[in-house]
Amino acid sequence: MSDRVVVLSKRPATIKDIIPINLTCPGGVRTPMKCREAPEFRYYFNQIWKELDIHV
């Protein structure tokens, strides 16, 4: 569990963005499975994947 995610660019890597993570985990229990239930989780998930800019 992290309070921020650092997104790097392609090589040579530079810091592309730093995303602070503030999840309100249900029941006040901060475990990975509980935090996935937080209402903000989907927003962070989508934001991080957009920053990665991966074209498959």
MMTF fields as JSON, N, C-alpha, C and O atoms, coordinates in Angstrom:
{
  "mmtfVersion": "1.0.0",
  "mmtfProducer": "UNKNOWN",
  "numBonds": 223,
  "numAtoms": 224,
  "numGroups": 56,
  "numChains": 1,
  "numModels": 1,
  "chainsPerModel": [1],
  "groupsPerChain": [56],
  "chainIdList": ["A"],
  "bondAtomList": [4, 2, 8, 6, 12, 10, 16, 14, 20, 18, 24, 22, 28, 26, 32, 30, 36, 34, 40, 38, 44, 42, 48, 46, 52, 50, 56, 54, 60, 58, 64, 62, 68, 66, 72, 70, 76, 74, 80, 78, 84, 82, 88, 86, 92, 90, 96, 94, 100, 98, 104, 102, 108, 106, 112, 110, 116, 114, 120, 118, 124, 122, 128, 126, 132, 130, 136, 134, 140, 138, 144, 142, 148, 146, 152, 150, 156, 154, 160, 158, 164, 162, 168, 166, 172, 170, 176, 174, 180, 178, 184, 182, 188, 186, 192, 190, 196, 194, 200, 198, 204, 202, 208, 206, 212, 210, 216, 214, 220, 218],
  "bondOrderList": [1, 1, 1, 1, 1, 1, 1, 1, 1, 1, 1, 1, 1, 1, 1, 1, 1, 1, 1, 1, 1, 1, 1, 1, 1, 1, 1, 1, 1, 1, 1, 1, 1, 1, 1, 1, 1, 1, 1, 1, 1, 1, 1, 1, 1, 1, 1, 1, 1, 1, 1, 1, 1, 1, 1],
  "groupList": [{"groupName": "MET", "atomNameList": ["N", "CA", "C", "O"], "elementList": ["N", "C", "C", "O"], "formalChargeList": [0, 0, 0, 0], "bondAtomList": [1, 0, 2, 1, 3, 2], "bondOrderList": [1, 1, 2], "singleLetterCode": "M", "chemCompType": "L-PEPTIDE LINKING"}, {"groupName": "SER", "atomNameList": ["N", "CA", "C", "O"], "elementList": ["N", "C", "C", "O"], "formalChargeList": [0, 0, 0, 0], "bondAtomList": [1, 0, 2, 1, 3, 2], "bondOrderList": [1, 1, 2], "singleLetterCode": "S", "chemCompType": "L-PEPTIDE LINKING"}, {"groupName": "ASP", "atomNameList": ["N", "CA", "C", "O"], "elementList": ["N", "C", "C", "O"], "formalChargeList": [0, 0, 0, 0], "bondAtomList": [1, 0, 2, 1, 3, 2], "bondOrderList": [1, 1, 2], "singleLetterCode": "D", "chemCompType": "L-PEPTIDE LINKING"}, {"groupName": "ARG", "atomNameList": ["N", "CA", "C", "O"], "elementList": ["N", "C", "C", "O"], "formalChargeList": [0, 0, 0, 0], "bondAtomList": [1, 0, 2, 1, 3, 2], "bondOrderList": [1, 1, 2], "singleLetterCode": "R", "chemCompType": "L-PEPTIDE LINKING"}, {"groupName": "VAL", "atomNameList": ["N", "CA", "C", "O"], "elementList": ["N", "C", "C", "O"], "formalChargeList": [0, 0, 0, 0], "bondAtomList": [1, 0, 2, 1, 3, 2], "bondOrderList": [1, 1, 2], "singleLetterCode": "V", "chemCompType": "L-PEPTIDE LINKING"}, {"groupName": "LEU", "atomNameList": ["N", "CA", "C", "O"], "elementList": ["N", "C", "C", "O"], "formalChargeList": [0, 0, 0, 0], "bondAtomList": [1, 0, 2, 1, 3, 2], "bondOrderList": [1, 1, 2], "singleLetterCode": "L", "chemCompType": "L-PEPTIDE LINKING"}, {"groupName": "LYS", "atomNameList": ["N", "CA", "C", "O"], "elementList": ["N", "C", "C", "O"], "formalChargeList": [0, 0, 0, 0], "bondAtomList": [1, 0, 2, 1, 3, 2], "bondOrderList": [1, 1, 2], "singleLetterCode": "K", "chemCompType": "L-PEPTIDE LINKING"}, {"groupName": "PRO", "atomNameList": ["N", "CA", "C", "O"], "elementList": ["N", "C", "C", "O"], "formalChargeList": [0, 0, 0, 0], "bondAtomList": [1, 0, 2, 1, 3, 2], "bondOrderList": [1, 1, 2], "singleLetterCode": "P", "chemCompType": "L-PEPTIDE LINKING"}, {"groupName": "ALA", "atomNameList": ["N", "CA", "C", "O"], "elementList": ["N", "C", "C", "O"], "formalChargeList": [0, 0, 0, 0], "bondAtomList": [1, 0, 2, 1, 3, 2], "bondOrderList": [1, 1, 2], "singleLetterCode": "A", "chemCompType": "L-PEPTIDE LINKING"}, {"groupName": "THR", "atomNameList": ["N", "CA", "C", "O"], "elementList": ["N", "C", "C", "O"], "formalChargeList": [0, 0, 0, 0], "bondAtomList": [1, 0, 2, 1, 3, 2], "bondOrderList": [1, 1, 2], "singleLetterCode": "T", "chemCompType": "L-PEPTIDE LINKING"}, {"groupName": "ILE", "atomNameList": ["N", "CA", "C", "O"], "elementList": ["N", "C", "C", "O"], "formalChargeList": [0, 0, 0, 0], "bondAtomList": [1, 0, 2, 1, 3, 2], "bondOrderList": [1, 1, 2], "singleLetterCode": "I", "chemCompType": "L-PEPTIDE LINKING"}, {"groupName": "ASN", "atomNameList": ["N", "CA", "C", "O"], "elementList": ["N", "C", "C", "O"], "formalChargeList": [0, 0, 0, 0], "bondAtomList": [1, 0, 2, 1, 3, 2], "bondOrderList": [1, 1, 2], "singleLetterCode": "N", "chemCompType": "L-PEPTIDE LINKING"}, {"groupName": "CYS", "atomNameList": ["N", "CA", "C", "O"], "elementList": ["N", "C", "C", "O"], "formalChargeList": [0, 0, 0, 0], "bondAtomList": [1, 0, 2, 1, 3, 2], "bondOrderList": [1, 1, 2], "singleLetterCode": "C", "chemCompType": "L-PEPTIDE LINKING"}, {"groupName": "GLY", "atomNameList": ["N", "CA", "C", "O"], "elementList": ["N", "C", "C", "O"], "formalChargeList": [0, 0, 0, 0], "bondAtomList": [1, 0, 2, 1, 3, 2], "bondOrderList": [1, 1, 2], "singleLetterCode": "G", "chemCompType": "PEPTIDE LINKING"}, {"groupName": "GLU", "atomNameList": ["N", "CA", "C", "O"], "elementList": ["N", "C", "C", "O"], "formalChargeList": [0, 0, 0, 0], "bondAtomList": [1, 0, 2, 1, 3, 2], "bondOrderList": [1, 1, 2], "singleLetterCode": "E", "chemCompType": "L-PEPTIDE LINKING"}, {"groupName": "PHE", "atomNameList": ["N", "CA", "C", "O"], "elementList": ["N", "C", "C", "O"], "formalChargeList": [0, 0, 0, 0], "bondAtomList": [1, 0, 2, 1, 3, 2], "bondOrderList": [1, 1, 2], "singleLetterCode": "F", "chemCompType": "L-PEPTIDE LINKING"}, {"groupName": "TYR", "atomNameList": ["N", "CA", "C", "O"], "elementList": ["N", "C", "C", "O"], "formalChargeList": [0, 0, 0, 0], "bondAtomList": [1, 0, 2, 1, 3, 2], "bondOrderList": [1, 1, 2], "singleLetterCode": "Y", "chemCompType": "L-PEPTIDE LINKING"}, {"groupName": "GLN", "atomNameList": ["N", "CA", "C", "O"], "elementList": ["N", "C", "C", "O"], "formalChargeList": [0, 0, 0, 0], "bondAtomList": [1, 0, 2, 1, 3, 2], "bondOrderList": [1, 1, 2], "singleLetterCode": "Q", "chemCompType": "L-PEPTIDE LINKING"}, {"groupName": "TRP", "atomNameList": ["N", "CA", "C", "O"], "elementList": ["N", "C", "C", "O"], "formalChargeList": [0, 0, 0, 0], "bondAtomList": [1, 0, 2, 1, 3, 2], "bondOrderList": [1, 1, 2], "singleLetterCode": "W", "chemCompType": "L-PEPTIDE LINKING"}, {"groupName": "HIS", "atomNameList": ["N", "CA", "C", "O"], "elementList": ["N", "C", "C", "O"], "formalChargeList": [0, 0, 0, 0], "bondAtomList": [1, 0, 2, 1, 3, 2], "bondOrderList": [1, 1, 2], "singleLetterCode": "H", "chemCompType": "L-PEPTIDE LINKING"}],
  "groupTypeList": [0, 1, 2, 3, 4, 4, 4, 5, 1, 6, 3, 7, 8, 9, 10, 6, 2, 10, 10, 7, 10, 11, 5, 9, 12, 7, 13, 13, 4, 3, 9, 7, 0, 6, 12, 3, 14, 8, 7, 14, 15, 3, 16, 16, 15, 11, 17, 10, 18, 6, 14, 5, 2, 10, 19, 4],
  "groupIdList": [1, 2, 3, 4, 5, 6, 7, 8, 9, 10, 11, 12, 13, 14, 15, 16, 17, 18, 19, 20, 21, 22, 23, 24, 25, 26, 27, 28, 29, 30, 31, 32, 33, 34, 35, 36, 37, 38, 39, 40, 41, 42, 43, 44, 45, 46, 47, 48, 49, 50, 51, 52, 53, 54, 55, 56],
  "secStructList": [7, 7, 1, 3, 3, 3, 3, 3, 7, 1, 1, 1, 7, 7, 3, 3, 3, 3, 3, 3, 7, 7, 7, 7, 7, 4, 4, 4, 7, 7, 7, 2, 2, 2, 2, 6, 6, 1, 6, 6, 2, 2, 2, 2, 2, 2, 2, 2, 2, 2, 2, 2, 6, 7, 7, 7],
  "xCoordList": [0.847, 0.0, 0.887, 1.898, 0.479, 1.276, 0.399, -0.803, 1.009, 0.293, 0.492, -0.093, 1.333, 1.516, 2.055, 2.67, 1.803, 2.294, 3.108, 2.653, 4.319, 5.182, 5.144, 5.504, 4.703, 4.618, 5.844, 6.149, 6.544, 7.749, 7.477, 6.579, 8.268, 8.164, 8.956, 9.539, 8.962, 9.784, 11.252, 11.607, 12.1, 13.544, 14.068, 13.608, 14.974, 15.466, 14.378, 13.811, 14.103, 12.972, 13.138, 14.191, 12.058, 11.927, 10.581, 9.701, 10.432, 9.157, 8.122, 8.264, 7.083, 6.003, 4.919, 4.361, 4.633, 3.596, 3.734, 4.211, 3.311, 3.221, 1.768, 1.227, 1.145, -0.278, -0.443, -0.162, -0.899, -1.159, -2.402, -3.393, -2.343, -3.443, -4.065, -3.394, -5.348, -6.101, -7.366, -8.4, -7.278, -8.427, -9.127, -8.484, -10.443, -11.228, -11.636, -12.673, -10.818, -11.052, -12.231, -12.311, -13.153, -14.328, -13.95, -13.063, -14.609, -14.37, -13.085, -12.721, -12.387, -11.146, -9.986, -8.909, -10.205, -9.166, -8.419, -9.019, -7.111, -6.326, -5.584, -4.388, -6.314, -5.718, -5.945, -6.874, -5.124, -5.307, -6.711, -7.279, -7.272, -8.597, -9.687, -10.624, -9.58, -10.576, -10.481, -11.503, -9.267, -9.093, -9.588, -9.947, -9.609, -10.162, -11.656, -12.221, -12.296, -13.724, -14.002, -15.159, -12.96, -13.132, -13.726, -13.401, -14.592, -15.222, -14.214, -14.488, -13.059, -12.068, -11.16, -10.427, -11.202, -10.252, -10.317, -9.278, -11.494, -11.664, -11.089, -10.49, -11.262, -10.711, -9.183, -8.6, -8.544, -7.08, -6.599, -5.619, -7.287, -6.936, -6.932, -5.968, -7.994, -8.095, -7.07, -6.474, -6.859, -5.897, -4.483, -3.754, -4.103, -2.752, -2.587, -1.552, -3.574, -3.458, -3.406, -2.696, -4.138, -4.067, -2.676, -2.163, -2.073, -0.715, 0.313, 1.3, 0.093, 1.054, 1.08, 2.105, -0.041, -0.119, 0.428, 1.277, -0.076, 0.37, -0.583, -1.796, -0.018, -0.809, -0.471, 0.661, -1.453, -1.212, -1.665, -1.553],
  "yCoordList": [-1.172, 0.0, 1.227, 1.298, 2.182, 3.385, 4.62, 4.573, 5.717, 6.985, 7.822, 8.896, 7.316, 8.009, 7.026, 6.014, 7.357, 6.556, 7.481, 8.564, 7.047, 7.821, 7.151, 5.982, 7.903, 7.384, 7.872, 9.064, 6.928, 7.26, 7.237, 6.539, 8.01, 8.02, 6.851, 6.054, 6.768, 5.755, 6.051, 7.111, 5.106, 5.271, 6.404, 6.561, 7.179, 7.216, 7.792, 8.847, 7.098, 7.43, 8.779, 9.11, 9.531, 10.755, 10.669, 9.913, 11.433, 11.429, 12.147, 13.328, 11.417, 11.963, 12.597, 13.641, 11.939, 12.454, 11.771, 10.64, 12.473, 11.903, 12.034, 13.137, 10.901, 10.884, 10.538, 9.41, 11.507, 11.199, 10.317, 10.54, 9.33, 8.383, 8.592, 8.467, 8.91, 9.091, 8.257, 8.718, 7.036, 6.145, 6.131, 6.134, 6.118, 5.965, 4.497, 4.1, 3.71, 2.272, 1.981, 2.525, 1.12, 0.79, 0.209, -0.64, 0.657, 0.156, 0.661, 0.238, 1.571, 2.112, 1.125, 1.415, -0.047, -1.068, -0.875, -0.91, -0.671, -0.382, -1.638, -1.799, -2.511, -3.684, -3.556, -2.866, -4.2, -4.089, -4.471, -3.79, -5.529, -5.954, -4.976, -4.726, -4.425, -3.456, -2.157, -1.557, -1.719, -0.458, -0.542, 0.477, -1.741, -1.896, -1.62, -1.356, -1.678, -1.386, 0.104, 0.525, 0.899, 2.344, 2.974, 2.561, 3.971, 4.61, 5.283, 5.426, 5.698, 6.4, 5.46, 5.901, 4.172, 3.231, 3.241, 3.315, 3.169, 3.124, 4.372, 4.283, 5.538, 6.787, 6.711, 7.023, 6.299, 6.191, 5.159, 5.387, 4.029, 2.971, 3.512, 3.305, 4.201, 4.758, 5.863, 5.926, 6.721, 7.817, 7.281, 7.787, 6.274, 5.708, 5.044, 5.221, 4.288, 3.636, 4.655, 4.438, 5.757, 6.811, 7.437, 7.748, 7.622, 8.197, 7.262, 7.718, 5.952, 5.004, 5.055, 4.763, 5.423, 5.629, 4.427, 4.565, 3.259, 2.034, 1.69, 1.593, 1.511, 1.12, -0.329, -0.645, -1.191, -2.617, -2.96, -4.112],
  "zCoordList": [0.0, 0.0, 0.0, 0.699, -0.798, -0.956, -0.834, -1.097, -0.434, -0.356, -1.605, -1.744, -2.527, -3.803, -4.831, -4.495, -6.097, -7.209, -8.091, -8.461, -8.427, -9.309, -10.677, -10.818, -11.686, -13.049, -13.807, -13.823, -14.436, -15.18, -16.679, -17.15, -17.422, -18.874, -19.447, -18.713, -20.787, -21.446, -21.199, -20.684, -21.568, -21.382, -22.227, -23.358, -21.765, -20.398, -19.492, -19.776, -18.425, -17.56, -16.869, -16.325, -16.916, -16.129, -15.42, -15.83, -14.376, -13.651, -14.496, -14.813, -14.852, -15.68, -14.809, -15.146, -13.678, -12.787, -11.425, -11.326, -10.392, -9.05, -8.629, -8.556, -8.355, -8.032, -6.553, -6.146, -5.741, -4.331, -4.219, -4.914, -3.354, -3.176, -1.799, -0.774, -1.793, -0.542, -0.617, -1.102, -0.138, -0.169, 1.187, 2.237, 1.14, 2.358, 2.437, 1.907, 3.097, 3.179, 4.095, 5.196, 3.645, 4.447, 5.807, 5.901, 6.833, 8.18, 8.806, 9.904, 8.112, 8.645, 8.626, 9.148, 8.02, 7.929, 6.618, 5.544, 6.707, 5.498, 5.039, 5.285, 4.375, 3.751, 2.247, 1.829, 1.431, -0.025, -0.485, -1.338, 0.053, -0.385, 0.05, -0.708, 1.248, 1.713, 0.929, 0.595, 0.632, -0.089, -1.528, -2.119, -2.095, -3.455, -3.48, -4.541, -2.325, -2.218, -2.04, -2.065, -1.863, -1.662, -2.919, -4.032, -2.75, -3.915, -4.845, -6.037, -4.333, -5.147, -5.931, -6.816, -5.615, -6.213, -7.734, -8.39, -8.299, -9.76, -10.414, -11.485, -9.787, -10.322, -10.406, -11.444, -9.322, -9.324, -10.336, -11.046, -10.399, -11.339, -12.763, -13.5, -13.158, -14.51, -14.748, -15.823, -13.777, -13.926, -14.15, -15.003, -13.399, -13.531, -14.888, -15.529, -15.343, -16.653, -17.787, -18.77, -17.674, -18.707, -18.737, -19.812, -17.593, -17.531, -18.142, -18.719, -18.022, -18.571, -20.099, -20.715, -20.706, -22.157, -22.93, -23.811, -22.577, -23.219, -24.367, -24.178, -25.538, -26.71, -27.05, -27.417, -26.925, -27.177, -28.564, -28.983]
}
